[in-house]
Amino acid sequence: MNFSLLFSFKSVDWKHKRTQLTLLAIAVGMLSLVLLTGLANGLNKDISEKTNLLGDDLIFVMPIQSSMNLMVAGHQAQFLSFTTHFYESDIRKLLLLGGVKEATGTIFSRANVKINDKEKNSAIAGIDKKYVLMIPSFEIEEGRWFKGKGEVVLGGRISEDFDENIRVGEPIKINNKTFRVVGILKESGNALAHIDDVFFIDKGAARDLFSKEFEKNEVSAISVKVADGWDSDEVAQEVQKKLEEIKHVANKKNKGFTVISPKFIQEQSSQITGAVLVFFLVVAAISLLVGIISVGNTLYMNVIDKTREIGLLKALGCKKKCVLQVYLIEAAIYVAVGGAIGAVAGYLLGKLQPFLTFILDLRLTIGGFVVVLILAMFAAYMPAKRAANISPTEALHYE
């Protein structure tokens, strides 16, 4: 075994392009596995943290089907046509339910916003003080919350979106109506909360602004605060039952609305990150498969190139088992060296990239390495067996 190991190391031609390409293929495969799974884990952590920012005692009711992606629906709500409509009377009925501490409605739409000489079609939210107190992500960075209909608070990314240094006290126009900026929110970075690119105005002002879009006392969505000591998921179920009763829902698979509880948000997040992880694993698996095939091909060519050497070894007394071990060990060397280079490179790239959190999945990395090593042994077996079966007499006459 010691001879096989020593000979295997000496027989690897590190300067040969075939060897270098094989190492590169294995390295790229391991790099993909380490980097992509680490990014998927980081994405899962980031989404979980953003979800937690919403709190575990909030329930949202939106006129969308549960089959829709939550984050996509949140950003496209103003463009969708809804079959279910909510009213202030619905909110009053929900307040009678056990476990409901507070409930309020919000008005969402889009309007033409003009700041200085720049105009954009932007998201507008009509809210009240109850809603402000409910959402933990709301944090004023400059100024204060509005106190009247003619005032507006900007989401944390508005200045960046408009490429303007907007200050408190400046006037802006929403659908040709003048509002004065009284506050600017701190950027939350929370795609689920969907607040950074929104203009917040008084709910009464929103009713006046969008009087042609909404009926009297109609709201776009409902927010519910769960009372202390109550389970949010159980309260969410009661809210859903009550709304099904109010809206006379016959087909529960097509209610026309979705009650979004902390559990629902977590399930949606898990679906997204799970799909991303599966995709990344498939990409990494394809890369590693290319590396494994490359190992088998390289060893096959090495056996052909070194036929005379193999014959000389056997003539000197090296048995079939010894020759077999030489080439299986050589395959392991390719995987070990290429895998180590790829794993280190993937880890460094993951840590140095500034876009996503990177969390190394050590168990998956080790498991992937072992699987690749085993498959590489299978790929190397046929070339190794061919080398072991070479006749010394024929090999010494091989040209």
C-alpha positions in Angstrom: 0.0 0.0 0.0 2.8 2.4 0.8 4.4 1.7 -2.5 1.1 2.2 -4.3 0.6 5.6 -2.6 4.2 6.8 -3.3 4.0 5.7 -6.9 0.6 7.3 -7.4 1.9 10.7 -6.2 5.0 10.4 -8.5 2.9 9.3 -11.5 0.7 12.4 -11.4 2.0 14.8 -14.0 1.0 18.1 -12.5 2.3 20.1 -15.5 0.2 18.1 -18.0 -2.8 20.1 -19.3 -5.0 17.0 -19.0 -4.2 16.8 -15.3 -4.7 20.5 -14.8 -8.1 20.5 -16.6 -9.2 17.5 -14.4 -8.2 19.4 -11.2 -10.0 22.5 -12.6 -13.2 20.5 -13.3 -13.2 19.0 -9.7 -12.4 22.4 -8.2 -15.2 24.2 -10.1 -17.6 21.5 -8.9 -16.7 21.9 -5.3 -16.6 25.7 -5.6 -20.1 25.6 -6.9 -21.3 23.3 -4.1 -19.7 25.4 -1.3 -20.5 28.8 -2.7 -24.1 28.2 -3.9 -25.2 26.2 -0.8 -23.6 28.8 1.4 -25.5 31.6 -0.4 -28.7 29.6 -0.2 -28.3 29.2 3.6 -27.5 32.9 3.9 -30.6 33.8 1.9 -32.7 31.7 4.2 -31.3 33.4 7.2 -31.8 36.9 5.7 -35.5 36.1 4.8 -36.1 34.7 8.3 -34.7 37.8 9.9 -36.8 40.1 7.6 -39.8 38.0 8.5 -39.1 38.4 12.2 -39.1 42.2 11.8 -42.8 42.0 11.1 -43.3 40.5 14.6 -45.1 37.3 15.6 -48.3 39.0 16.7 -49.4 40.5 13.4 -51.9 39.2 10.9 -52.6 40.6 7.5 -55.6 40.0 5.3 -55.1 40.7 1.6 -57.5 40.2 -1.4 -55.1 37.7 -3.1 -55.2 33.9 -3.5 -52.8 32.0 -1.2 -51.4 30.4 -4.4 -49.8 33.7 -5.3 -46.3 34.4 -4.2 -46.4 36.6 -1.1 -43.6 39.0 -2.0 -44.6 39.3 -5.7 -48.2 40.0 -4.7 -47.1 42.6 -2.2 -45.3 44.6 -4.8 -47.9 44.1 -7.6 -51.0 44.6 -5.5 -51.8 47.9 -7.1 -52.0 46.3 -10.5 -54.2 43.3 -9.7 -57.9 43.0 -10.1 -59.6 41.8 -7.0 -62.9 40.0 -6.6 -63.1 40.5 -2.8 -63.5 43.9 -1.2 -63.0 44.8 2.4 -64.8 47.6 4.4 -64.6 49.3 7.7 -67.6 47.3 8.8 -65.7 44.1 8.3 -63.0 45.4 10.6 -65.5 46.3 13.3 -66.7 42.7 13.2 -63.2 41.3 13.5 -62.6 43.4 16.6 -65.2 41.4 18.4 -63.2 38.2 18.0 -61.3 36.8 20.9 -57.6 37.3 20.6 -57.9 40.4 18.4 -56.4 43.4 20.3 -56.6 45.9 17.4 -57.5 46.0 13.7 -57.3 48.6 11.0 -57.6 49.0 7.3 -55.2 50.5 4.8 -55.7 51.9 1.4 -53.1 51.1 -1.3 -52.9 52.4 -4.8 -50.6 54.1 -7.3 -50.4 57.7 -8.3 -48.3 60.1 -10.3 -45.8 61.7 -7.9 -43.9 64.8 -8.9 -40.8 65.9 -6.9 -39.1 69.0 -8.4 -39.0 68.2 -12.1 -39.1 64.4 -11.8 -42.3 62.4 -12.1 -42.9 58.7 -11.3 -45.9 56.4 -10.9 -45.4 55.4 -7.3 -47.0 53.4 -4.5 -49.2 55.3 -2.1 -50.4 54.0 1.2 -53.2 55.6 3.2 -52.8 54.6 6.8 -53.8 55.7 10.3 -52.1 55.9 13.7 -53.2 52.4 14.6 -51.3 51.0 11.6 -48.2 53.0 12.5 -48.2 51.6 16.1 -48.7 48.0 14.8 -45.7 47.8 12.4 -42.4 47.4 14.2 -40.4 48.2 11.0 -41.6 51.8 11.0 -38.8 54.0 12.3 -38.6 57.7 11.6 -35.1 58.8 10.6 -35.9 62.4 10.1 -39.0 64.5 11.0 -42.2 63.1 12.3 -45.4 61.3 11.3 -48.1 63.2 9.5 -50.9 64.9 11.5 -53.1 66.0 8.8 -54.3 65.3 5.2 -51.8 67.6 3.5 -48.7 65.9 4.9 -46.7 62.9 3.7 -44.0 60.5 5.1 -41.5 59.0 2.6 -40.2 55.4 2.6 -36.5 55.1 3.1 -35.6 54.6 -0.6 -37.7 57.3 -2.1 -34.8 59.8 -2.4 -32.7 57.1 -4.1 -35.5 56.1 -6.4 -36.1 59.7 -7.5 -32.4 60.5 -7.4 -33.2 63.6 -5.3 -32.0 64.7 -1.9 -35.5 65.2 -0.5 -35.6 67.0 2.8 -38.3 67.5 5.4 -40.5 70.5 4.7 -40.3 70.2 0.9 -43.5 70.2 -1.2 -44.4 67.3 -3.5 -47.4 66.7 -5.7 -49.4 63.5 -5.7 -51.9 63.4 -8.6 -51.5 67.2 -8.8 -52.4 67.7 -5.1 -49.7 69.3 -3.0 -48.4 67.5 0.1 -45.6 68.6 2.5 -42.9 66.2 3.5 -43.0 65.9 7.3 -41.0 62.7 7.8 -38.6 60.2 6.2 -38.5 56.6 7.3 -35.3 54.7 8.0 -34.7 52.2 5.3 -35.8 48.8 6.5 -34.5 46.6 3.6 -37.6 44.4 4.2 -39.1 43.2 1.0 -41.9 41.5 2.9 -43.0 44.7 4.7 -42.9 46.6 1.4 -42.4 50.1 3.0 -39.2 51.5 1.6 -40.5 52.7 -1.7 -43.9 53.9 -0.5 -45.4 57.4 0.1 -47.5 57.3 3.4 -50.4 59.7 3.8 -53.4 60.0 6.1 -56.1 57.4 5.3 -58.7 60.2 4.9 -56.4 61.9 2.4 -56.1 58.6 0.5 -59.9 58.3 0.3 -60.1 61.8 -1.2 -57.2 61.0 -3.6 -58.6 57.7 -4.8 -62.3 58.4 -4.5 -63.0 57.0 -8.0 -61.2 53.7 -7.2 -62.7 52.8 -3.9 -66.2 52.7 -2.5 -67.1 54.6 0.6 -65.4 53.0 3.6 -63.6 50.5 1.5 -60.0 49.4 2.4 -57.4 47.5 0.4 -56.2 45.3 3.2 -56.7 44.6 6.9 -54.1 44.4 9.6 -54.8 42.7 12.9 -52.8 42.9 16.1 -53.0 39.7 18.3 -53.6 40.2 22.0 -51.0 39.1 24.5 -51.2 35.4 25.4 -53.0 34.4 22.3 -51.6 32.1 19.6 -51.3 34.0 16.3 -52.1 31.0 14.1 -55.3 30.2 16.0 -56.4 33.8 15.9 -55.7 33.8 12.1 -57.9 30.8 11.7 -60.7 32.6 13.5 -60.2 35.7 11.4 -60.4 33.5 8.3 -63.6 31.8 9.4 -65.2 35.2 10.2 -64.4 36.7 6.9 -65.6 33.6 5.1 -68.9 34.0 6.9 -69.0 37.8 6.1 -68.2 37.3 2.5 -70.4 34.2 2.1 -67.6 32.1 0.7 -68.9 28.9 -0.9 -65.6 27.6 -2.4 -62.9 27.7 0.2 -60.3 26.9 -2.4 -61.1 30.2 -4.1 -61.9 32.5 -1.3 -60.6 35.6 -3.0 -58.5 36.6 0.0 -55.6 35.3 2.1 -55.1 35.6 5.8 -51.3 36.0 6.3 -50.1 34.8 9.7 -46.5 34.5 10.9 -46.7 30.7 10.1 -47.9 31.5 6.5 -45.1 33.9 5.9 -42.5 31.3 7.2 -44.0 28.7 4.9 -43.8 31.0 1.9 -40.2 31.9 2.8 -39.3 28.2 3.1 -40.8 27.5 -0.3 -38.7 30.2 -1.9 -35.4 29.3 -0.2 -36.1 25.6 -0.7 -36.5 26.1 -4.4 -33.4 28.2 -4.6 -31.4 25.5 -2.7 -32.6 22.8 -5.0 -31.6 24.8 -8.1 -28.2 25.5 -6.7 -27.7 21.9 -5.8 -28.6 20.8 -9.3 -26.0 23.3 -10.7 -23.4 22.1 -8.3 -24.2 18.4 -9.1 -23.8 19.0 -12.8 -20.4 20.7 -12.3 -19.2 17.8 -10.1 -20.4 15.3 -12.6 -18.3 16.9 -15.3 -15.3 16.6 -12.9 -16.0 12.9 -12.2 -16.2 12.2 -15.9 -13.0 14.1 -16.4 -11.2 11.9 -13.7 -12.2 8.7 -15.5 -11.2 10.1 -18.9 -7.8 11.3 -17.6 -7.0 8.0 -15.9 -8.0 6.1 -19.1 -5.5 8.2 -21.1 -2.9 7.9 -18.5 -3.1 4.1 -18.6 -2.6 4.2 -22.4 0.3 6.6 -22.1 2.0 4.6 -19.4 1.4 1.1 -20.7 5.2 0.3 -20.9 5.7 1.6 -17.3 2.8 -0.6 -16.1 4.3 -3.6 -17.9 7.7 -2.9 -16.3 6.1 -2.8 -12.8 4.4 -6.1 -13.4 7.6 -7.6 -14.7 9.3 -6.5 -11.5 6.7 -8.4 -9.4 4.0 -5.8 -8.9 0.7 -7.7 -8.7 -2.7 -6.8 -10.1 -3.9 -5.5 -6.7 -1.0 -3.2 -6.5 -1.6 -1.7 -10.0 -5.3 -1.3 -9.3 -4.5 0.6 -6.1 -2.1 2.9 -7.9 -4.8 4.2 -10.2 -7.6 4.3 -7.6 -5.3 6.3 -5.4 -4.4 8.6 -8.3 -8.2 9.3 -8.8 -8.4 10.1 -5.0 -5.5 12.5 -5.4 -7.4 14.4 -8.2 -10.5 14.6 -6.0 -8.6 15.6 -2.8 -6.5 18.3 -4.4 -9.2 19.7 -6.8 -11.8 19.5 -4.1 -9.7 21.3 -1.5 -8.8 24.1 -4.0 -12.5 24.4 -5.0 -13.8 24.4 -1.4 -11.3 27.0 -0.2 -12.0 29.2 -3.3 -15.8 28.8 -2.8 -15.5 29.8 0.9 -13.4 32.8 0.2 -15.7 34.0 -2.7 -18.7 33.6 -0.4 -17.2 35.6 2.4 -15.8 38.3 0.1 -18.9 38.9 -2.0 -20.9 41.9 -0.7 -24.4 41.0 -1.8 -25.7 38.1 0.3 -24.9 36.6 3.7 -22.8 33.5 3.3 -23.1 30.5 5.7 -20.9 27.5 5.1 -22.8 24.2 5.2 -19.9 22.1 6.5 -22.0 18.9 6.7 -23.1 19.2 3.1 -19.6 20.1 2.0 -18.1 17.0 3.6 -20.9 14.9 2.4 -20.6 16.2 -1.2 -16.8 15.5 -1.1 -17.3 11.9 0.1 -19.9 11.3 -2.6 -17.6 12.8 -5.3 -14.8 10.6 -4.0 -16.8 7.4 -4.2 -18.2 8.2 -7.7 -14.6 9.1 -8.8 -13.5 5.6 -7.6 -16.2 4.1 -9.7 -15.2 6.2 -12.7 -11.6 5.2 -12.2 -12.2 1.5 -11.7 -12.4 0.5 -15.4 -9.2 2.3 -16.4 -7.5 0.9 -13.2 -8.8 -2.6 -14.0 -7.5 -2.3 -17.6 -4.1 -1.3 -16.2 -4.1 -4.3 -13.8 -4.9 -6.8 -16.6 -2.1 -5.6 -18.9 0.2 -8.4 -19.9 3.9 -7.5 -19.0 5.2 -9.1 -22.2 2.8 -7.2 -24.5 3.2 -4.0 -22.5 7.0 -4.0 -22.9 6.6 -4.3 -26.6 4.0 -1.5 -26.7 4.9 1.5 -28.8 
